[in-house]
Amino acid sequence: MSTIKVDTLQTRAGSTAAVTGAGFVATDQIRGNTAANSVTVVAEGGTNTTNLQQGLAKVWVQFDGSASGAAARDSFNVSGMTDNSTGNHTVAFNNDMAGAGNYSSSGTAGQFSGATNNNVYISHKDVAAGSLTVQVLQAGETLIDQTFINNIIHGDLA
């Protein structure tokens, strides 16, 4: 068996990737070679695989939906928030999804510890390629503001 020892890998175009002393390749981008640049990763058990692109969240946001307005505390692929009315918020995406309604979204809502639990649930309305309306409701279908709202989206980007 032959051994190749290198510190840096370089493409013909001049792009480089460092090979660390621990045997890892440090790179800022991974691109698959087949199947629309799909990258398959061996799962934890060592025998099953998962598709890297399909397993990643494409949009997520954690925001304050209280009466003071929709303010994202942290997010990924979110370009802005709109407080439409009590318990009704629109999340706009930086990069559109493949199509309206062609993705999966889920969310949770509540108050920070010490506050009254209102037994709320999330409803998704106006599911568009570039945005999603998140509504927080309590028993009786009444919209309600909450201080702690989470939403995550999986699916294909446009």
N, C-alpha and C positions, 0 to 999 in steps of 0.2 A: 504494500500500500504506500502511496506517495503522500507527502505532506507539503502543503503550500503555506508559508508563513508570510503574513502581510500586516501592515499597520493601517493601510487605507485602501479602499476599493475605489477605482475611478472609471467612469464610463468614457466612451470615445468622445463624448461631447464635453467632458471635463467635470461633470458632477461627481462628488465624492461622498463616501460613507466611511466613517471611522470604525475600525475593529478594535474593541477595547481589550485590555489585558485579561478580562474575565471571559473572553470568548464571545462577547455580544457584538452585534453590528449596530452602531448608532446611526439612525437615519431619521429624517423628518417626513418621509413619505414611503408608503408601501403600495405597490401596484401589482395586481394579479397578472398572470401571463395569458390566461384564457378566460372564457366565459364572462365577457364584458368587464374585465379587470376585477373579477371576484376573487377574494382572498379567503381560503378555508384554513381554519385554525384547529389543531388537535385539542379536544376538550380535556378537562381535568383528569378523567379516568384513563386517558391515553389511547382509547380505541375509538370513541365517538368524535365527530368533528362538528364544527359550527361555522357558519358563514359570518365573517367579520362585519361586513356592511349591514347585513340584515339584523344582526344582534345589537347594534348600537342605537341609542336614542338619538333621534334626529332633531328634536326640540324638547327642552325642559325648562320649567320656570318655577320658582318659589317666590310668591309675592304676598304683599299686604293688600287685602281687598276690603279694608275697613272704610268707614265713611270718609276718610281723608283722601281716598283715591287709590287706584291700582298702582302700586309702586313695587317693581321687581327688586327683591333682595339679592337674588342671583339668578342667572339664566344661561342658556346656551341656544344659539340660533334664534334669538328673539330680538326684533328690531324696535318694538315698542308695545306699550300697554294702553288700553283705553278703559276708563271707568264709565260704562254706559248708563248705569243706574244702580240702585241698591242690589247687591248680589249678582250683578251682571257685568262681565268684563270681557274684553276682546284682547287676545294675544296675537300680535302680528309677527310673522317669521322673516328672518333675513333671507333665507333660501326657501323657495316654495317646495311644497310636497308635490308628488307626481300628479295629483289631481284632487279635486274636491271629494271628500268622503273616502278616498283610497288610502287611508291610514288609520292606525289604531291610537286612540287617546284614552288616558285614564287620569284620575285626579282624586285628591283628598282635600278636605277643608276642616278647620276648627279654630279654636282660640288658643293662645299661649297658655301655659300652665297657670292655674289659679283662677282662670276665667270660667264662666259657666259653659258647660258643654251643651250645645243646642241641637244635638242629634241631626246633623246636616248631611247632605249628599250633593254630589256634583252632577250636573247635566251639561252635555255639550250640544250647542246649537250653532247654526250657521257655519258648518264645517266646510271651509273653503281651502283652496290650494295654498293660499298665502296667509291664512289666519284662522282662528278658532274662537268662538264665543264660549266662555266658561261661565256657567251659572251655578250659584250656591243656593240650595233650597233646604228648608226645614219642613217638618211635618205640616201637612195642609197645603203643600206646594207654594209656600210663601218664600220669596227671595229674601236673602239675609246677607249682610256684610260679615266677613270673617277676617281675622288678622293673619291667618296662616293658611294659604292656599298653594297646593302643589299640583302641577300638571306635567305629564310626560307624553311624548308622541313617538311612535315607532312606525316605520314604513319606508317607502322609496322617495328620495328627493327627485325633483324634476330634472 
